[in-house]
Amino acid sequence: MYQYIIGNIEEISEDYIVVENNGIGYIVYTSKNTIMDIGQNTKNRKILTHLIVREDVLSLYGFITSEELKMFKQLITVTKIGPKVAIGLLSTLNPSNIKISILSSDVGALSRAPGIGKKTAERIILELKDKIDDNITYEEGVDVSVAVDETEEVIVALTTLGYTRNEIFKVLSSIDTQGKRTEEIIKLALRKLSK
């Protein structure tokens, strides 16, 4: 029903913002990532929104980026995942990291979010794995179009050595992995990571 709202952000709380538009203050529930993105820049902001209707309650959820809104919409399609749990996950991980966790079946990463246990994380992976694409876009503008399933061994090996998933995927995006064995990819990645 509502695509977006443009206005001044008059209040920032822990899990919502108040956006004033034409003299009306709209409570928009959001993630900590969006709240951090807003920062001090509160004037004339565009918030992409999604309206949820439950019995006698209308709740507006909103985000700065279309990636976050899209991930929110996908998460609430999962059985027993409501908007609050989806917001909790988006407050813990950014959309790219959620996508990586789903594609690489990383139950542990998803379970770090409040309200998500092992079974819920497994359900998210099961229900969304075939619905999300494997193009990961990082905030730094790096686009990783490596198929995550094919590089799972590389990820496991490099995370064991102490590298973060963000570092690993940034490096993998700059390596031609086609036709290379896992060991070769690990060696190439280590060379770049050690620089």
Secondary structure, DSSP 8 states (H G I E B T S, - for coil): ---EEEEEEEEE-SSEEEEEETTEEEEEE--HHHHHHHTT--SSEEEEEEEEEETTEEEEEEESSHHHHHHHHHHTTSTT--HHHHHHHHHHS-HHHHHHHHHTT-HHHHTTSTT--HHHHHHHHHHHTTTS-S-EE-TTS-EE-S-TGGGHHHHHHHHHTT--HHHHHHHHTTS--TT--HHHHHHHHHHHHT-
